[in-house]
């Protein structure tokens, strides 16, 4: 398993176009992986990604998790920031951009009961119109966004239970049953594709991102590792579902 971190070039026309179009961003990221992976290349390569925007510094940080090592030389030449020319860059030098590291060994050592800080950009939804039709077959329905933080936290609790972790309390480390969990819920600007902005309702796509940040405790290490690899919730092809974790400092 590989985890990549890259500072995107904010003045690149390709970057700007992709930030404004979730389908374009998906296509660009998948160019970093070998062709011929079948009908579902993202799944075949185990790709999850997220773009975090550092508003104060005008930066876009791309995180990519994958089972296949990416080759970022296949992306547009000016897609990544030249950190040698960035006088505001404060991290130790030299450093690669993008930087890729193998994290399989770290994940293998995760144990039940361990606590982590986490960040997750998700698309919390529920299905409606799922009742059976006249032919007796149950319909798949459609997804609608959850609009209040209580419902969003309940969604995250359910996902956590299935994924082998629980949300921790703010003070005493209480688990998911505690209403006062140490998790912030931030509604972000909606993401669209070009067709949605062109009012093509048949092909238009609009997603409502919610950023969760907080503390978790692993309740089942095997299921947790599976969830880290597979991602959390829907819309994974569009930058959702990557669960980032960092060990708590003693």
SEKOL-224750 format. One record per residue (C-alpha): y, x, z; residue in one letter. Coordinates in steps of 0.05 Angstrom, whole numbers, padded with zeros to 5 digits, always signed. Layout:
% SEKOL-224750
YXZA ...
% end
This chain:
% SEKOL-224750
+00000+00000+00000X +00069+00027-00019X +00138+00010+00007X +00198+00029-00036X +00271+00028-00018X +00327+00036-00069X +00402+00031-00070X +00422-00008-00132X +00482+00013-00173X +00534-00042-00161X +00571-00027-00225X +00510-00029-00270X +00513-00087-00318X +00437-00094-00313X +00440-00098-00237X +00496-00149-00238X +00459-00192-00288X +00395-00190-00247X +00430-00206-00181X +00457-00269-00214X +00389-00289-00244X +00327-00291-00201X +00281-00293-00262X +00315-00232-00292X +00308-00193-00227X +00234-00210-00225X +00224-00186-00297X +00261-00121-00284X +00222-00103-00222X +00156-00117-00256X +00174-00066-00310X +00160-00013-00257X +00086-00030-00258X +00032-00018-00311X +00023-00070-00365X -00043-00105-00379X -00052-00133-00309X -00074-00201-00333X -00041-00269-00329X -00014-00258-00259X +00013-00186-00257X +00054-00194-00193X -00008-00215-00155X -00051-00162-00189X -00003-00107-00167X +00010-00140-00099X +00086-00140-00110X +00134-00169-00060X +00208-00153-00060X +00275-00169-00027X +00347-00151-00041X +00391-00142+00020X +00466-00142+00008X +00509-00097+00052X +00573-00137+00041X +00620-00089+00077X +00600-00030+00034X +00587-00069-00030X +00515-00046-00033X +00450-00078-00056X +00387-00050-00023X +00322-00065-00060X +00257-00065-00020X +00192-00068-00059X +00122-00072-00029X +00063-00062-00075X -00010-00044-00079X +00004-00002-00141X +00052+00057-00138X +00114+00037-00178X +00145+00079-00234X +00219+00065-00229X +00235+00110-00289X +00215+00050-00331X +00277+00012-00307X +00346+00018-00339X +00375+00088-00332X +00436+00068-00291X +00400+00016-00247X +00400+00059-00184X +00459+00090-00148X +00468+00165-00157X +00471+00183-00083X +00495+00254-00098X +00560+00223-00122X +00566+00173-00065X +00612+00205-00013X +00601+00147+00034X +00527+00159+00038X +00511+00179+00110X +00435+00187+00110X +00405+00257+00116X +00402+00295+00050X +00364+00309+00008X +00335+00239-00002X +00305+00205-00063X +00332+00142-00092X +00288+00103-00101X +00246+00129-00043X +00172+00110-00043X +00123+00120+00014X +00051+00101+00028X +00044+00053+00087X -00030+00036+00086X -00045+00083+00144X +00011+00054+00187X -00013-00017+00173X -00085+00001+00191X -00064+00023+00261X -00030-00043+00278X -00065-00074+00338X -00067-00142+00371X -00013-00149+00424X +00037-00102+00392X +00109-00125+00385X +00155-00113+00325X +00224-00128+00302X +00221-00166+00237X +00262-00191+00178X +00239-00245+00129X +00277-00279+00073X +00239-00343+00062X +00244-00409+00025X +00226-00461+00079X +00206-00525+00046X +00163-00587+00053X +00127-00628+00001X +00146-00700-00015X +00118-00752-00065X +00046-00730-00051X +00016-00800-00045X -00040-00820-00091X -00022-00849-00159X -00049-00910-00193X -00109-00869-00216X -00127-00853-00143X -00113-00779-00151X -00068-00747-00099X -00005-00719-00130X +00018-00648-00117X +00088-00673-00103X +00150-00630-00103X +00183-00582-00054X +00248-00598-00019X +00287-00550+00025X +00290-00557+00100X +00363-00566+00119X +00366-00555+00194X +00348-00495+00236X +00301-00532+00282X +00258-00552+00222X +00262-00482+00194X +00239-00451+00259X +00182-00501+00263X +00162-00480+00192X +00163-00407+00213X +00121-00421+00275X +00068-00454+00232X +00068-00396+00183X +00064-00347+00241X +00004-00382+00272X -00034-00377+00205X -00012-00305+00195X -00035-00277+00262X +00030-00271+00300X +00076-00309+00346X +00151-00310+00356X +00175-00276+00421X +00223-00305+00471X +00292-00276+00480X +00285-00254+00552X +00214-00257+00579X +00173-00246+00515X +00146-00317+00515X +00109-00338+00454X +00116-00390+00400X +00113-00447+00451X +00179-00425+00480X +00238-00462+00449X +00283-00402+00464X +00253-00352+00415X +00289-00288+00398X +00299-00306+00325X +00363-00315+00286X +00365-00363+00227X +00417-00351+00173X +00426-00396+00113X +00446-00356+00052X +00477-00374-00015X +00431-00410-00063X +00397-00370-00118X +00391-00395-00189X +00369-00375-00258X +00412-00377-00320X +00383-00443-00343X +00403-00477-00278X +00474-00454-00287X +00472-00482-00358X +00451-00550-00329X +00383-00548-00362X +00348-00591-00311X +00279-00583-00343X +00280-00507-00338X +00332-00497-00283X +00311-00464-00218X +00351-00466-00153X +00324-00437-00088X +00354-00440-00018X +00342-00374+00019X +00339-00370+00095X +00339-00303+00130X +00299-00298+00194X +00307-00238+00240X +00277-00228+00309X +00217-00205+00348X +00143-00221+00339X +00078-00206+00374X +00013-00195+00336X -00041-00244+00358X -00094-00226+00306X -00086-00157+00274X -00132-00171+00215X -00096-00235+00195X -00029-00202+00207X -00045-00145+00159X -00068-00196+00107X -00002-00233+00115X +00038-00169+00108X +00004-00156+00042X +00005-00227+00015X +00075-00249+00040X +00099-00311+00076X +00115-00378+00043X +00130-00398-00029X +00173-00368-00084X +00146-00297-00076X +00161-00281-00149X +00235-00291-00135X +00247-00244-00076X +00219-00286-00019X +00163-00274+00030X +00167-00199+00044X +00157-00190+00119X +00192-00126+00141X +00172-00098+00209X +00193-00041+00254X +00159-00021+00319X +00196-00037+00382X +00222+00023+00420X +00197+00032+00491X 
% end
